[in-house]
Amino acid sequence: AVVAAIEGNTKLKSLQIYQSKIDCRNVEKMPSSLPTSKITKLVFSNCAIDCTTADIIAQAVTMSESIQKLDLSDNVISHKGCQTLVKLFQRKRSLLELILVYNLLNIGNVCWLRAVKRLHVF
């Protein structure tokens, strides 16, 4: 369903999904469909996204030239998964905002949080 909304749609600028379970099966084709879209904002909030699903989304976003904001708030992404997301986006200059609030973060050691221009974790 997620990929179906993206594929072949050149007018869609924002895709926002709330409170719907999203797993690997829902996003497995995103890396091939997202880079051809014009989407600038992706929001998957409170969708029970885990590290594996977040990794697939991250792969897709890093291949996209248009994504400026990624909101994965209120999911079940672990501290290590969030750290991996931030590292992936250190190289992604077009990504202006990454939102990871209400995930399974351990805020004890947050030196890696400076990797993105606008990062929200609290």
All heavy atoms as an XYZ file, in Angstrom:
951
protein
N       0.823     -1.196      0.000
C       0.000      0.000      0.000
C       0.864      1.256      0.000
O       0.542      2.214     -0.687
C      -0.921      0.006      1.200
N       1.963      1.251      0.777
C       2.838      2.416      0.832
C       3.466      2.659     -0.534
O       3.443      3.770     -1.064
C       3.938      2.244      1.909
C       4.913      3.392      1.863
C       3.306      2.126      3.290
N       4.001      1.609     -1.121
C       4.663      1.733     -2.420
C       3.664      2.097     -3.502
O       3.961      2.890     -4.394
C       5.434      0.433     -2.767
C       5.996      0.489     -4.162
C       6.541      0.206     -1.747
N       2.455      1.579     -3.425
C       1.426      1.887     -4.408
C       1.116      3.383     -4.435
O       0.829      3.947     -5.495
C       0.161      1.091     -4.119
N       1.191      4.041     -3.300
C       0.934      5.479     -3.235
C       2.057      6.276     -3.893
O       1.833      7.382     -4.379
C       0.779      5.915     -1.783
N       3.243      5.706     -3.930
C       4.417      6.409     -4.446
C       4.647      6.139     -5.930
O       4.927      7.056     -6.696
C       5.677      5.993     -3.657
C       5.546      6.393     -2.191
C       6.927      6.601     -4.268
C       6.614      5.835     -1.302
N       4.523      4.886     -6.340
C       4.871      4.478     -7.698
C       4.114      5.269     -8.759
O       2.892      5.349     -8.737
C       4.602      2.988     -7.901
C       5.648      2.116     -7.294
C       5.436      0.643     -7.573
O       4.281      0.191     -7.641
O       6.451     -0.051     -7.699
N       4.865      5.857     -9.661
C       4.274      6.564    -10.783
C       3.571      7.865    -10.440
O       2.970      8.489    -11.295
N       3.627      8.286     -9.210
C       2.943      9.513     -8.792
C       3.961     10.646     -8.727
O       4.736     10.743     -7.786
C       2.276      9.305     -7.431
C       1.345     10.439     -7.082
O       1.503     11.555     -7.545
N       0.364     10.128     -6.260
N       3.944     11.500     -9.708
C       4.915     12.598     -9.759
C       4.389     13.882     -9.118
O       5.122     14.847     -9.023
C       5.318     12.891    -11.218
O       4.133     13.203    -11.954
C       6.037     11.707    -11.827
N       3.146     13.892     -8.688
C       2.564     15.095     -8.080
C       2.552     15.057     -6.556
O       2.426     16.084     -5.912
C       1.152     15.315     -8.602
C       1.150     15.577    -10.088
C      -0.214     15.901    -10.592
C      -0.108     16.051    -12.094
N      -1.012     16.961    -12.657
N       2.697     13.873     -5.985
C       2.662     13.721     -4.533
C       3.919     14.333     -3.916
O       5.031     13.965     -4.265
C       2.570     12.236     -4.175
C       2.341     11.874     -2.712
C       0.966     12.365     -2.258
C       2.439     10.372     -2.526
N       3.745     15.287     -2.999
C       4.867     15.964     -2.342
C       5.086     15.486     -0.911
O       6.162     15.629     -0.367
C       4.649     17.482     -2.323
C       4.551     18.098     -3.686
C       5.882     18.101     -4.369
C       5.763     18.814     -5.706
N       6.873     18.534     -6.575
N       4.033     14.932     -0.303
C       4.103     14.515      1.090
C       3.318     13.223      1.270
O       2.200     13.102      0.762
C       3.514     15.619      1.974
O       3.476     15.223      3.323
N       3.910     12.286      1.978
C       3.222     11.046      2.321
C       3.254     10.917      3.834
O       4.323     10.856      4.442
C       3.899      9.838      1.672
C       3.280      8.477      1.980
C       1.832      8.407      1.497
C       4.096      7.359      1.350
N       2.069     10.931      4.453
C       1.959     10.875      5.901
C       1.027      9.735      6.296
O      -0.134      9.722      5.897
C       1.423     12.201      6.435
C       2.327     13.370      6.080
C       1.798     14.685      6.595
O       1.400     14.780      7.755
N       1.798     15.700      5.749
N       1.564      8.815      7.080
C       0.776      7.680      7.560
C       0.906      7.631      9.076
O       2.013      7.659      9.616
C       1.260      6.356      6.924
C       1.091      6.432      5.405
C       0.497      5.167      7.507
C       1.625      5.240      4.655
N      -0.232      7.568      9.745
C      -0.273      7.552     11.203
C      -1.047      6.330     11.685
O      -2.071      5.965     11.105
C      -0.978      8.812     11.740
C      -0.288     10.096     11.370
C      -0.605     10.770     10.196
C       0.684     10.636     12.204
C       0.030     11.956      9.860
C       1.322     11.822     11.873
C       0.992     12.475     10.708
O       1.624     13.647     10.380
N      -0.567      5.726     12.756
C      -1.254      4.653     13.469
C      -1.679      3.490     12.573
O      -2.765      2.938     12.718
C      -2.468      5.209     14.218
C      -2.091      6.233     15.251
C      -3.267      6.813     15.988
O      -4.408      6.720     15.563
N      -2.987      7.425     17.137
N      -0.815      3.135     11.647
C      -1.042      1.964     10.796
C       0.224      1.128     10.834
O       1.316      1.653     10.622
C      -1.315      2.390      9.350
O      -2.508      3.109      9.265
N       0.080     -0.143     11.089
C       1.258     -1.008     11.187
C       1.953     -1.091      9.828
O       1.354     -1.429      8.824
C       0.870     -2.398     11.652
C       2.066     -3.300     11.853
C       1.685     -4.553     12.589
C       2.794     -5.565     12.681
N       4.081     -5.092     13.084
N       3.228     -0.739      9.836
C       4.044     -0.814      8.627
C       5.207     -1.749      8.924
O       5.944     -1.542      9.889
C       4.567      0.576      8.218
C       3.401      1.474      7.832
C       5.567      0.452      7.068
C       3.800      2.889      7.493
N       5.348     -2.789      8.098
C       6.475     -3.704      8.270
C       7.231     -3.833      6.956
O       6.938     -3.145      5.980
C       6.007     -5.060      8.805
C       5.011     -5.756      7.893
O       4.999     -5.472      6.683
O       4.245     -6.590      8.390
N       8.197     -4.729      6.928
C       9.070     -4.897      5.761
C       8.293     -5.145      4.478
O       8.648     -4.627      3.423
C      10.043     -6.046      5.994
S      11.195     -5.736      7.315
N       7.235     -5.921      4.565
C       6.452     -6.231      3.359
C       5.826     -4.986      2.756
O       5.662     -4.897      1.552
C       5.360     -7.252      3.680
C       5.898     -8.620      4.063
C       4.754     -9.490      4.467
N       4.008     -8.772      5.509
C       3.446     -9.323      6.550
N       3.495    -10.607      6.709
N       2.809     -8.608      7.454
N       5.465     -4.020      3.597
C       4.832     -2.793      3.108
C       5.812     -1.851      2.408
O       5.391     -1.036      1.605
C       4.175     -2.022      4.256
C       3.148     -2.821      5.004
O       3.334     -3.098      6.174
N       2.069     -3.218      4.354
N       7.085     -1.954      2.755
C       8.054     -0.988      2.229
C       9.189     -1.621      1.424
O      10.096     -0.911      0.988
C       8.653     -0.124      3.368
C       7.585      0.710      4.031
C       9.394     -0.970      4.372
N       9.144     -2.928      1.191
C      10.275     -3.603      0.557
C      10.630     -3.059     -0.830
O      11.777     -3.137     -1.247
C      10.044     -5.111      0.498
C       8.890     -5.550     -0.382
C       8.561     -7.027     -0.250
O       9.307     -7.745      0.426
O       7.559     -7.455     -0.824
N       9.677     -2.473     -1.536
C       9.958     -1.928     -2.869
C      10.213     -0.426     -2.855
O      10.426      0.184     -3.893
C       8.810     -2.259     -3.817
C       8.687     -3.739     -4.090
C       7.610     -4.036     -5.076
C       7.506     -5.548     -5.282
N       6.361     -5.898     -6.120
N      10.218      0.169     -1.676
C      10.462      1.609     -1.578
C      11.794      2.041     -2.175
O      11.849      3.081     -2.833
C      10.387      2.078     -0.129
C       9.073      2.721      0.232
S       9.093      3.332      1.919
C       9.549      5.022      1.664
N      12.885      1.281     -1.967
C      14.157      1.726     -2.549
C      14.128      1.881     -4.065
O      14.893      2.666     -4.624
C      15.145      0.636     -2.113
C      14.573      0.127     -0.833
C      13.069      0.147     -1.068
N      13.249      1.184     -4.748
C      13.174      1.340     -6.205
C      12.129      2.366     -6.638
O      12.234      2.934     -7.715
C      12.876     -0.013     -6.870
O      11.619     -0.504     -6.449
N      11.129      2.643     -5.807
C      10.071      3.574     -6.215
C      10.265      4.998     -5.693
O       9.922      5.957     -6.378
C       8.702      3.052     -5.793
O       8.646      2.894     -4.395
N      10.807      5.166     -4.513
C      10.950      6.505     -3.929
C      11.904      7.413     -4.717
O      11.601      8.590     -4.909
C      11.381      6.418     -2.464
C      11.343      7.713     -1.677
C       9.928      8.277     -1.603
C      11.891      7.503     -0.286
N      13.031      6.905     -5.193
C      13.950      7.797     -5.915
C      13.358      8.446     -7.166
O      13.826      9.493     -7.595
C      15.118      6.881     -6.282
C      15.097      5.822     -5.237
C      13.627      5.597     -4.960
N      12.326      7.881     -7.740
C      11.715      8.455     -8.941
C      10.569      9.410     -8.606
O       9.988     10.005     -9.505
C      11.191      7.346     -9.872
O      10.193      6.589     -9.175
C      12.315      6.433    -10.324
N      10.253      9.560     -7.333
C       9.146     10.430     -6.932
C       9.642     11.837     -6.631
O      10.842     12.098     -6.589
C       8.453      9.861     -5.695
O       9.221     10.121     -4.543
N       8.703     12.736     -6.383
C       9.010     14.128     -6.017
C       8.670     14.394     -4.542
O       8.574     15.545     -4.127
C       8.223     15.089     -6.903
C       8.504     14.927     -8.380
C       9.901     15.341     -8.711
C      10.131     15.239    -10.213
N      11.510     15.098    -10.558
N       8.501     13.346     -3.767
C       8.127     13.488     -2.355
C       9.248     14.182     -1.583
O      10.407     13.789     -1.670
C       7.805     12.116     -1.739
C       6.556     11.530     -2.403
C       7.617     12.220     -0.231
C       6.221     10.125     -1.968
N       8.874     15.203     -0.810
C       9.847     15.921      0.009
C       9.689     15.600      1.493
O      10.595     15.845      2.275
C       9.711     17.447     -0.176
O       8.396     17.847      0.200
C      10.004     17.852     -1.611
N       8.524     15.057      1.872
C       8.240     14.806      3.291
C       7.622     13.422      3.458
O       6.606     13.107      2.847
C       7.277     15.874      3.800
C       6.851     15.726      5.222
C       5.894     16.861      5.585
C       5.311     16.732      6.954
N       4.363     17.820      7.239
N       8.255     12.604      4.302
C       7.738     11.285      4.659
C       7.479     11.240      6.154
O       8.368     11.540      6.943
C       8.761     10.188      4.344
C       8.827      9.614      2.950
C       9.940      8.580      2.876
C       7.518      9.000      2.529
N       6.266     10.886      6.539
C       5.912     10.750      7.950
C       5.291      9.372      8.147
O       4.272      9.057      7.541
C       4.912     11.837      8.398
C       4.513     11.628      9.858
C       5.482     13.226      8.182
N       5.935      8.573      8.977
C       5.397      7.270      9.389
C       5.407      7.287     10.916
O       6.369      6.872     11.548
C       6.237      6.107      8.874
C       6.320      6.023      7.371
C       7.541      5.950      6.733
C       5.176      6.008      6.600
C       7.622      5.852      5.352
C       5.248      5.919      5.212
C       6.479      5.838      4.588
N       4.357      7.820     11.519
C       4.313      8.009     12.958
C       3.365      7.012     13.615
O       2.247      6.807     13.142
C       3.851      9.442     13.263
O       3.864      9.671     14.645
N       3.857      6.411     14.705
C       3.077      5.428     15.455
C       2.630      4.280     14.545
O       1.464      3.909     14.511
C       1.877      6.093     16.130
C       1.260      5.216     17.193
O       1.831      4.220     17.618
N       0.067      5.577     17.625
N       3.593      3.730     13.816
C       3.313      2.668     12.837
C       4.000      1.353     13.189
O       4.118      0.468     12.338
C       3.740      3.122     11.450
S       2.777      4.507     10.817
N       4.487      1.217     14.406
C       5.161      0.000     14.878
C       6.356     -0.367     14.003
O       6.668     -1.535     13.801
C       4.179     -1.166     14.977
N       7.055      0.641     13.484
C       8.237      0.408     12.650
C       9.397     -0.014     13.537
O       9.713      0.657     14.515
C       8.584      1.680     11.850
C       7.490      1.932     10.810
C       9.950      1.569     11.198
C       7.639      3.224     10.055
N      10.029     -1.127     13.166
C      11.192     -1.618     13.893
C      12.463     -1.269     13.116
O      12.410     -0.607     12.075
C      11.090     -3.122     14.151
C      11.023     -3.944     12.874
O      11.287     -3.405     11.769
O      10.705     -5.136     12.974
N      13.613     -1.730     13.613
C      14.900     -1.405     12.983
C      15.000     -1.920     11.555
O      15.516     -1.231     10.679
C      16.045     -1.969     13.813
S      16.294     -1.054     15.328
N      14.520     -3.117     11.311
C      14.607     -3.707      9.974
C      13.811     -2.889      8.965
O      14.294     -2.579      7.872
C      14.103     -5.163      9.995
O      14.827     -5.882     10.990
C      14.279     -5.833      8.656
N      12.607     -2.522      9.331
C      11.763     -1.716      8.441
C      12.363     -0.320      8.271
O      12.377      0.227      7.164
C      10.333     -1.639      8.992
O       9.841     -2.967      9.187
C       9.408     -0.904      8.052
N      12.877      0.248      9.345
C      13.504      1.572      9.271
C      14.717      1.550      8.345
O      14.959      2.516      7.617
C      13.904      2.038     10.664
N      15.465      0.457      8.348
C      16.621      0.332      7.457
C      16.200      0.377      5.989
O      16.858      0.999      5.162
C      17.395     -0.957      7.729
C      18.261     -0.882      8.967
O      18.492      0.234      9.472
O      18.713     -1.941      9.428
N      15.094     -0.270      5.662
C      14.602     -0.254      4.277
C      14.172      1.162      3.894
O      14.488      1.649      2.799
C      13.443     -1.251      4.094
C      13.937     -2.684      4.297
C      12.817     -1.096      2.708
C      12.837     -3.719      4.383
N      13.480      1.828      4.796
C      13.054      3.211      4.543
C      14.284      4.100      4.363
O      14.339      4.935      3.454
C      12.151      3.730      5.672
C      10.832      2.940      5.690
C      11.902      5.234      5.532
C       9.982      3.160      6.926
N      15.289      3.907      5.206
C      16.522      4.696      5.118
C      17.226      4.479      3.784
O      17.713      5.440      3.173
C      17.452      4.339      6.269
N      17.282      3.249      3.318
C      17.895      2.966      2.010
C      17.185      3.749      0.919
O      17.820      4.335      0.036
C      17.823      1.479      1.693
C      18.742      0.614      2.503
C      18.472     -0.867      2.256
O      17.938     -1.253      1.224
N      18.822     -1.690      3.227
N      15.865      3.744      0.970
C      15.075      4.453     -0.037
C      15.332      5.955      0.025
O      15.508      6.615     -1.005
C      13.592      4.161      0.155
N      15.359      6.491      1.232
C      15.551      7.937      1.399
C      16.945      8.360      0.952
O      17.109      9.412      0.328
C      15.275      8.360      2.860
C      15.705      9.792      3.119
C      13.798      8.177      3.183
N      17.950      7.561      1.221
C      19.303      7.937      0.810
C      19.462      7.916     -0.705
O      20.317      8.595     -1.245
C      20.377      7.031      1.454
O      20.111      5.670      1.124
C      20.421      7.204      2.950
N      18.620      7.183     -1.407
C      18.662      7.157     -2.873
C      17.795      8.254     -3.498
O      17.865      8.495     -4.687
C      18.217      5.794     -3.396
C      19.234      4.706     -3.113
S      18.839      3.181     -3.963
C      17.682      2.456     -2.814
N      16.983      8.902     -2.693
C      16.085      9.946     -3.193
C      16.784     11.301     -3.185
O      17.484     11.640     -2.242
C      14.834     10.014     -2.306
O      14.076     11.143     -2.628
N      16.545     12.067     -4.223
C      17.103     13.417     -4.299
C      16.172     14.460     -3.696
O      16.575     15.588     -3.454
C      17.393     13.783     -5.757
C      18.451     12.914     -6.406
C      19.809     13.054     -5.743
O      20.171     14.177     -5.348
O      20.501     12.027     -5.607
N      14.914     14.091     -3.465
C      13.927     15.102     -3.074
C      13.564     15.114     -1.591
O      13.067     16.121     -1.097
C      12.654     14.921     -3.901
O      12.112     13.636     -3.691
N      13.788     14.037     -0.850
C      13.368     13.979      0.557
C      14.122     15.008      1.396
O      15.346     15.023      1.413
C      13.584     12.573      1.155
C      12.711     11.544      0.457
C      13.317     12.569      2.657
C      11.235     11.694      0.699
N      13.364     15.855      2.081
C      13.939     16.855      2.973
C      13.606     16.584      4.435
O      14.313     17.044      5.326
C      13.430     18.242      2.591
C      13.857     18.662      1.219
C      13.238     19.993      0.812
O      12.483     20.618      1.562
N      13.561     20.442     -0.374
N      12.505     15.864      4.669
C      12.076     15.608      6.045
C      11.633     14.158      6.168
O      10.837     13.669      5.368
C      10.918     16.529      6.419
C      10.389     16.302      7.820
C       9.281     17.291      8.158
C       8.777     17.101      9.572
N       7.786     18.119      9.931
N      12.152     13.482      7.192
C      11.749     12.118      7.517
C      11.346     12.076      8.980
O      12.130     12.398      9.862
C      12.889     11.131      7.256
C      12.613      9.673      7.625
C      11.448      9.104      6.815
C      13.863      8.826      7.416
N      10.101     11.698      9.223
C       9.564     11.612     10.578
C       9.210     10.152     10.868
O       8.271      9.613     10.294
C       8.322     12.498     10.692
C       7.702     12.507     12.083
O       8.039     11.628     12.913
O       6.858     13.376     12.338
N       9.985      9.528     11.735
C       9.729      8.153     12.177
C       9.421      8.143     13.673
O       9.830      7.250     14.406
C      10.940      7.253     11.867
C      11.290      7.082     10.387
C      12.565      6.259     10.227
C      10.145      6.443      9.629
N       8.706      9.135     14.122
C       8.410      9.269     15.549
C       7.405      8.228     16.029
O       6.604      7.707     15.251
C       7.887     10.677     15.851
O       6.705     10.936     15.131
N       7.493      7.948     17.328
C       6.538      7.076     18.010
C       6.476      5.673     17.395
O       5.405      5.154     17.094
C       5.154      7.731     18.016
C       4.254      7.166     19.110
O       4.764      6.455     19.997
O       3.045      7.426     19.065
N       7.647      5.085     17.190
C       7.761      3.723     16.677
C       8.573      2.888     17.656
O       8.728      3.281     18.815
C       8.387      3.752     15.273
C       7.399      4.231     14.228
O       6.441      3.567     13.914
N       7.632      5.433     13.693
N       9.083      1.770     17.235
C       9.846      0.885     18.126
C      11.271      0.677     17.604
O      11.824     -0.403     17.678
C       9.121     -0.468     18.336
C       7.854     -0.287     19.135
C       8.821     -1.150     17.006
N      11.857      1.754     17.103
C      13.220      1.704     16.596
C      14.170      1.807     17.792
O      14.066      2.731     18.595
C      13.481      2.849     15.603
C      12.440      2.821     14.476
C      14.892      2.753     15.031
C      12.428      4.054     13.604
N      15.085      0.871     17.898
C      16.006      0.830     19.040
C      17.033      1.957     18.972
O      17.196      2.623     17.941
C      16.744     -0.508     19.068
O      17.669     -0.576     17.999
N      17.742      2.132     20.077
C      18.809      3.134     20.152
C      19.819      2.899     19.030
O      20.189      3.826     18.312
C      19.495      3.058     21.522
C      20.593      4.045     21.683
N      20.366      5.344     22.062
C      21.934      3.929     21.503
C      21.522      5.986     22.123
N      22.485      5.160     21.784
N      20.228      1.651     18.866
C      21.201      1.326     17.822
C      20.630      1.609     16.437
O      21.321      2.122     15.556
C      21.625     -0.136     17.919
C      22.701     -0.498     16.944
C      23.202     -1.905     17.135
C      24.265     -2.191     16.085
N      24.963     -3.409     16.316
N      19.365      1.318     16.231
C      18.716      1.601     14.952
C      18.659      3.084     14.661
O      18.905      3.522     13.535
N      18.340      3.889     15.684
C      18.306      5.341     15.513
C      19.706      5.867     15.207
O      19.875      6.740     14.348
C      17.746      6.007     16.761
S      15.975      5.740     16.989
N      20.688      5.324     15.880
C      22.066      5.730     15.650
C      22.473      5.408     14.204
O      23.104      6.226     13.536
C      22.982      5.018     16.643
C      24.370      5.555     16.708
C      25.158      4.950     17.858
O      24.741      3.989     18.492
N      26.304      5.521     18.123
N      22.066      4.255     13.718
C      22.354      3.864     12.338
C      21.679      4.813     11.355
O      22.283      5.228     10.363
C      21.894      2.416     12.078
O      22.596      1.558     12.980
C      22.152      1.985     10.654
N      20.425      5.191     11.630
C      19.721      6.147     10.775
C      20.470      7.465     10.690
O      20.654      8.029      9.606
C      18.309      6.400     11.305
C      17.264      5.338     11.022
C      16.020      5.586     11.861
C      16.919      5.315      9.545
N      20.917      7.962     11.817
C      21.625      9.235     11.840
C      22.918      9.131     11.039
O      23.244     10.024     10.250
C      21.894      9.691     13.292
C      22.838     10.881     13.314
C      20.587     10.034     13.968
N      23.651      8.042     11.193
C      24.896      7.869     10.442
C      24.645      7.812      8.944
O      25.405      8.383      8.159
C      25.620      6.607     10.905
C      26.266      6.766     12.257
C      26.954      5.497     12.682
C      27.558      5.645     14.059
N      28.210      4.414     14.519
N      23.579      7.137      8.549
C      23.245      7.079      7.122
C      22.980      8.468      6.564
O      23.354      8.779      5.441
C      22.014      6.204      6.893
C      22.218      4.706      6.944
C      20.876      3.983      6.907
C      23.098      4.238      5.793
N      22.341      9.326      7.357
C      21.957     10.639      6.869
C      23.044     11.693      7.026
O      22.864     12.810      6.576
C      20.660     11.079      7.526
C      19.514     10.205      7.121
C      18.770      9.547      8.075
C      19.201     10.020      5.789
C      17.715      8.729      7.710
C      18.151      9.208      5.406
C      17.413      8.561      6.372
N      24.157     11.348      7.636
C      25.261     12.301      7.712
C      25.718     12.689      6.313
O      26.147     13.808      6.080
C      26.439     11.706      8.487
C      26.228     11.700      9.971
C      27.398     11.076     10.689
O      27.967     10.087     10.254
N      27.745     11.652     11.825
N      25.606     11.763      5.395
C      26.040     11.999      4.016
C      24.937     12.609      3.159
O      25.191     13.035      2.040
C      26.497     10.689      3.388
C      27.666     10.052      4.096
C      28.083      8.771      3.412
N      26.959      7.877      3.184
C      26.666      6.816      3.926
N      27.405      6.513      4.961
N      25.631      6.056      3.637
N      23.730     12.625      3.636
C      22.571     13.039      2.834
C      22.312     14.529      3.033
O      21.586     14.941      3.926
C      21.352     12.208      3.251
C      20.141     12.417      2.399
C      20.348     11.826      1.046
C      19.137     12.062      0.191
N      19.445     11.991     -1.191
N      22.886     15.352      2.178
C      22.792     16.812      2.343
C      21.376     17.361      2.158
O      21.018     18.371      2.744
C      23.740     17.508      1.388
C      25.179     17.155      1.659
C      26.057     18.360      1.451
N      27.462     18.026      1.586
C      28.124     18.095      2.729
N      27.509     18.473      3.811
N      29.394     17.789      2.789
N      20.573     16.701      1.336
C      19.225     17.222      1.095
C      18.271     16.973      2.263
O      17.245     17.624      2.369
C      18.635     16.633     -0.188
O      18.471     15.237     -0.054
N      18.624     16.044      3.151
C      17.774     15.781      4.316
C      17.987     16.891      5.333
O      19.063     17.055      5.883
C      18.094     14.434      4.950
C      17.209     14.063      6.136
C      15.781     13.792      5.671
C      17.758     12.858      6.862
N      16.946     17.676      5.567
C      17.040     18.819      6.457
C      16.536     18.516      7.859
O      16.910     19.188      8.810
C      16.261     20.004      5.880
C      16.690     20.453      4.486
C      15.787     21.572      3.986
C      18.145     20.868      4.481
N      15.659     17.514      7.980
C      15.051     17.235      9.278
C      14.796     15.740      9.433
O      14.237     15.106      8.555
C      13.747     18.013      9.397
C      13.161     18.031     10.774
C      12.039     19.055     10.899
O      11.613     19.642      9.887
O      11.582     19.254     12.022
N      15.221     15.207     10.567
C      14.996     13.809     10.927
C      14.365     13.790     12.309
O      14.914     14.339     13.260
C      16.314     13.034     10.938
C      16.277     11.584     11.381
C      15.379     10.749     10.468
C      17.687     11.003     11.407
N      13.195     13.167     12.420
C      12.469     13.153     13.690
C      12.369     11.713     14.186
O      11.808     10.853     13.510
C      11.065     13.779     13.534
C      11.196     15.208     13.012
C      10.300     13.729     14.860
C       9.893     15.862     12.641
N      12.921     11.476     15.364
C      12.955     10.139     15.956
C      12.388     10.117     17.374
O      12.674      9.217     18.147
C      14.407      9.618     15.986
C      15.090      9.474     14.634
C      16.571      9.181     14.812
C      14.421      8.396     13.809
N      11.567     11.097     17.733
C      11.017     11.158     19.092
C      10.143      9.945     19.378
O       9.556      9.364     18.473
C      10.230     12.471     19.343
C      11.143     13.659     19.267
C       9.074     12.610     18.392
N      10.072      9.588     20.635
C       9.259      8.479     21.122
C       9.602      7.148     20.448
O       8.730      6.415     20.012
C       7.753      8.771     21.008
C       7.348      9.975     21.800
C       6.924     11.131     21.165
C       7.410      9.966     23.194
C       6.566     12.252     21.894
C       7.063     11.081     23.924
C       6.642     12.218     23.276
O       6.298     13.329     24.002
N      10.887      6.875     20.363
C      11.373      5.565     19.964
C      12.102      4.978     21.168
O      12.050      5.529     22.262
C      12.282      5.676     18.731
C      11.484      5.699     17.440
O      10.971      4.685     17.007
N      11.368      6.882     16.841
N      12.780      3.876     20.991
C      13.444      3.200     22.105
C      14.874      3.705     22.266
O      15.831      2.948     22.240
C      13.417      1.682     21.871
C      12.027      1.093     21.628
C      12.127     -0.385     21.302
C      11.127      1.323     22.823
N      15.003      5.018     22.446
C      16.317      5.656     22.548
C      16.840      5.661     23.968
O      16.100      5.892     24.912
C      16.228      7.114     22.086
C      16.163      7.345     20.596
C      15.763      8.782     20.321
C      17.484      7.056     19.958
N      18.143      5.464     24.083
C      18.846      5.663     25.340
C      19.612      6.964     25.167
O      20.614      7.018     24.472
C      19.802      4.495     25.604
C      20.666      4.727     26.811
O      20.511      5.713     27.519
N      21.590      3.822     27.044
N      19.146      8.020     25.774
C      19.706      9.351     25.554
C      21.001      9.576     26.341
O      21.588     10.625     26.296
C      18.655     10.443     25.895
C      17.379     10.219     25.095
C      19.158     11.831     25.618
C      17.543     10.286     23.598
N      21.487      8.570     27.032
C      22.703      8.705     27.835
C      23.907      9.200     27.065
O      24.648     10.042     27.534
N      24.134      8.686     25.879
C      25.282      9.090     25.077
C      24.762      9.615     23.746
O      24.452      8.856     22.856
C      26.229      7.910     24.856
C      27.434      8.297     24.042
O      27.660      9.464     23.781
N      28.212      7.321     23.641
N      24.675     10.923     23.617
C      24.030     11.506     22.443
C      24.981     12.311     21.564
O      24.545     13.146     20.796
C      22.823     12.386     22.844
C      21.718     11.562     23.428
C      23.248     13.498     23.779
N      26.276     12.048     21.632
C      27.209     12.827     20.817
C      26.932     12.643     19.326
O      27.186     13.538     18.529
C      28.647     12.465     21.141
S      29.056     10.744     20.849
N      26.372     11.519     18.938
C      26.062     11.261     17.520
C      24.842     12.032     17.034
O      24.570     12.080     15.851
C      25.866      9.772     17.275
C      24.879      9.114     18.196
C      25.159      8.534     19.399
C      23.474      8.965     18.005
N      24.006      8.046     19.961
C      22.956      8.293     19.129
C      22.599      9.331     16.982
C      21.611      7.980     19.270
C      21.248      9.014     17.126
C      20.778      8.352     18.262
N      24.126     12.695     17.919
C      22.905     13.392     17.530
C      23.156     14.660     16.726
O      22.254     15.178     16.106
C      22.069     13.747     18.763
C      21.522     12.568     19.543
C      20.760     13.057     20.761
C      20.628     11.703     18.689
N      24.376     15.145     16.709
C      24.678     16.365     15.969
C      24.843     16.120     14.470
O      25.193     17.012     13.730
C      25.947     16.997     16.518
C      25.770     17.501     17.919
C      26.982     18.284     18.381
N      27.053     18.180     19.818
C      28.038     17.613     20.478
N      29.066     17.124     19.846
N      28.007     17.561     21.779
N      24.577     14.902     14.013
C      24.842     14.526     12.626
C      23.891     15.154     11.614
O      24.239     15.296     10.461
C      24.790     13.003     12.487
N      22.720     15.521     12.027
C      21.718     16.041     11.108
C      21.404     17.480     11.482
O      21.390     17.834     12.659
C      20.434     15.172     11.164
C      19.352     15.717     10.253
C      20.767     13.744     10.783
N      21.140     18.309     10.489
C      20.907     19.729     10.736
C      19.803     19.980     11.743
O      19.937     20.773     12.648
C      20.564     20.409      9.413
C      21.709     20.395      8.429
C      21.253     20.901      7.080
C      22.313     20.651      6.070
N      22.056     19.554      5.177
N      18.684     19.287     11.598
C      17.577     19.411     12.537
C      17.139     18.012     12.934
O      16.466     17.322     12.178
C      16.425     20.189     11.909
C      16.749     21.650     11.747
C      15.655     22.433     11.106
N      14.412     22.363     11.868
C      13.272     22.788     11.411
N      13.178     23.321     10.218
N      12.185     22.708     12.132
N      17.522     17.604     14.106
C      17.222     16.276     14.592
C      16.402     16.396     15.870
O      16.788     17.112     16.783
C      18.506     15.504     14.869
C      18.361     14.122     15.475
C      17.691     13.181     14.497
C      19.719     13.564     15.856
N      15.278     15.722     15.905
C      14.404     15.755     17.068
C      14.375     14.361     17.684
O      13.977     13.407     17.030
C      12.978     16.150     16.676
C      12.921     17.441     15.926
N      12.844     18.654     16.552
C      12.925     17.705     14.600
C      12.812     19.616     15.640
N      12.858     19.068     14.447
N      14.796     14.253     18.944
C      14.780     12.959     19.614
C      14.038     12.994     20.945
O      13.858     11.957     21.564
C      16.201     12.394     19.827
C      16.851     12.080     18.519
C      17.039     13.349     20.650
N      13.648     14.129     21.422
C      12.961     14.223     22.706
C      11.500     14.453     22.504
O      11.049     15.062     21.614
C      13.545     15.347     23.571
C      15.005     15.162     23.846
C      15.958     15.854     23.133
C      15.413     14.247     24.800
C      17.299     15.682     23.398
C      16.768     14.066     25.060
C      17.711     14.790     24.350
